[in-house]
């Protein structure tokens, strides 16, 4: 079965003065564990600190996990909606 790669991601700030962003585009899924390790390690460094980055990367770059890369085609955003 062929899958349509189109995606739309929405992030809302529910607190006044409110804001949102919508990203529309195409997603590419990858099972490449080397690439997944690279991305997961970078995310681990950002969110868990450099001392736990490799641990986080190795824990998340395992068979069965996928890396989703979104190629944006359109971005819509607004801020200060009640300002």
ABEGO torsion letter per residue (X at the ends): XBBBABBBBBBBBABOAEBBBBBBEBBBBBABAAAAAAAAAAAAAAAAEAAAAAAAAAAABBBGBBBBBBBBABBBBBBGAAX
